[in-house]
Amino acid sequence: MPFLEPKNVIEEYFKYYNQKNLEGMNSLTTEKNQSSKSALGFDNLEYIKVTDIIEDTDQTNKEIYLRSRKKGQIIDMEKEKSELENIIIFKVGFEVKYKKEGVGPKDSGNYEYNYILIRKDKNSPWLIDSYGH
């Protein structure tokens, strides 16, 4: 089975989120970022949908992310070049609607988060490793 393209990982993740399909969502994230139903507020979710996905092509942002994952390690510039090919960052706009306001970590509305996807190498799937403002 071919791996999803990075942008498709984001689309599928939000599709699963809207369906309240935790297993599907967790299949697209690295192990450290897998969620529980309660953490995602499924009970209060009316819908969530992507409005925009734009790749952040600023190489510096990838370098900052890579180095933040390797705090305290010696940086091998040659190795880092190949590792940077396995990181992609998207600015993702999405709209979320909750049944009740003031219950979850955020209210209904439009948001934009950075989603960082990684893969082990060219023969590995892209997975969401981090997201947030």
C-alpha positions as CSV (number, residue, x, y, z in Angstrom):
1,M,0.0,0.0,0.0
2,P,1.5,3.4,-1.0
3,F,2.0,6.0,1.7
4,L,-0.2,9.1,1.9
5,E,1.3,12.3,0.6
6,P,1.9,14.7,3.5
7,K,-1.0,17.0,2.7
8,N,-3.3,13.9,2.5
9,V,-2.2,12.9,6.0
10,I,-3.6,16.2,7.3
11,E,-6.8,15.9,5.3
12,E,-7.3,12.3,6.5
13,Y,-6.5,13.3,10.1
14,F,-9.3,15.9,10.1
15,K,-11.7,13.6,8.3
16,Y,-11.2,11.1,11.1
17,Y,-11.4,13.8,13.7
18,N,-14.8,14.9,12.3
19,Q,-15.9,11.3,12.3
20,K,-14.7,11.0,15.9
21,N,-12.6,8.1,14.8
22,L,-9.8,8.0,17.4
23,E,-8.1,4.9,15.9
24,G,-7.9,6.5,12.5
25,M,-6.5,9.7,14.0
26,N,-3.9,7.8,16.0
27,S,-2.8,5.9,12.9
28,L,-1.6,9.2,11.4
29,T,0.3,10.4,14.5
30,T,3.6,9.5,16.1
31,E,3.2,7.4,19.2
32,K,4.0,10.3,21.6
33,N,1.1,12.3,20.1
34,Q,-1.7,9.8,20.2
35,S,-4.8,11.1,21.9
36,S,-7.7,9.8,24.0
37,K,-11.3,10.6,23.3
38,S,-11.7,12.7,26.3
39,A,-8.6,14.8,25.4
40,L,-10.2,15.6,22.0
41,G,-13.6,16.5,23.4
42,F,-15.5,14.2,21.0
43,D,-18.6,14.4,23.3
44,N,-18.8,18.1,22.7
45,L,-17.7,18.2,19.1
46,E,-20.3,19.1,16.5
47,Y,-17.9,19.3,13.6
48,I,-14.4,20.2,12.6
49,K,-13.2,20.8,9.0
50,V,-10.1,22.0,7.2
51,T,-10.3,25.4,5.5
52,D,-6.7,25.8,4.3
53,I,-3.5,23.8,4.1
54,I,-0.4,25.7,3.1
55,E,3.1,24.3,3.2
56,D,5.7,26.3,5.2
57,T,8.7,26.2,3.0
58,D,11.0,28.1,5.3
59,Q,13.9,25.8,5.9
60,T,14.8,27.6,9.1
61,N,11.6,26.4,10.7
62,K,12.5,22.8,9.9
63,E,16.0,23.3,11.3
64,I,14.6,24.8,14.6
65,Y,12.2,21.9,15.0
66,L,14.8,19.2,14.3
67,R,17.2,20.8,16.7
68,S,14.6,21.1,19.4
69,R,14.1,17.4,19.2
70,K,17.8,16.8,19.7
71,K,18.6,19.1,22.6
72,G,22.0,18.4,24.0
73,Q,23.2,16.4,21.0
74,I,26.1,17.3,18.7
75,I,24.7,18.5,15.3
76,D,26.1,16.6,12.3
77,M,25.4,19.0,9.4
78,E,25.6,16.3,6.7
79,K,23.2,14.0,8.6
80,E,20.9,17.0,9.3
81,K,20.6,17.7,5.6
82,S,19.1,14.3,5.0
83,E,17.0,14.4,8.1
84,L,15.4,17.7,6.9
85,E,14.0,15.9,3.9
86,N,11.9,13.9,6.4
87,I,10.2,16.9,8.0
88,I,7.4,19.0,6.5
89,I,5.5,21.8,8.1
90,F,2.0,23.0,7.1
91,K,0.0,25.9,8.3
92,V,-3.5,24.4,8.7
93,G,-6.6,26.6,8.9
94,F,-9.7,24.8,10.4
95,E,-13.1,25.6,11.6
96,V,-14.5,23.9,14.7
97,K,-18.0,23.9,16.1
98,Y,-18.9,22.7,19.6
99,K,-22.3,21.9,21.0
100,K,-21.6,23.8,24.2
101,E,-19.2,26.8,24.5
102,G,-16.7,27.1,27.4
103,V,-16.4,23.4,28.0
104,G,-13.3,22.5,26.1
105,P,-9.8,24.0,25.7
106,K,-11.1,26.3,23.0
107,D,-14.4,27.7,21.8
108,S,-16.0,27.3,18.4
109,G,-14.4,29.3,15.6
110,N,-11.6,29.4,13.1
111,Y,-8.0,28.5,14.0
112,E,-4.7,28.2,12.4
113,Y,-2.1,25.8,13.7
114,N,1.2,24.5,12.5
115,Y,1.3,20.8,11.9
116,I,4.7,19.1,11.7
117,L,5.0,15.8,9.9
118,I,8.0,13.5,10.0
119,R,9.0,10.2,8.6
120,K,11.9,7.9,9.5
121,D,13.1,7.8,5.8
122,K,11.8,7.8,2.3
123,N,10.4,4.3,2.8
124,S,8.3,5.3,5.8
125,P,4.9,6.9,6.2
126,W,4.5,10.6,7.0
127,L,3.1,11.0,10.5
128,I,1.9,14.1,12.5
129,D,4.6,14.6,15.2
130,S,3.5,18.0,16.6
131,Y,0.9,20.7,16.2
132,G,0.0,24.0,17.8
133,H,0.2,27.7,17.4
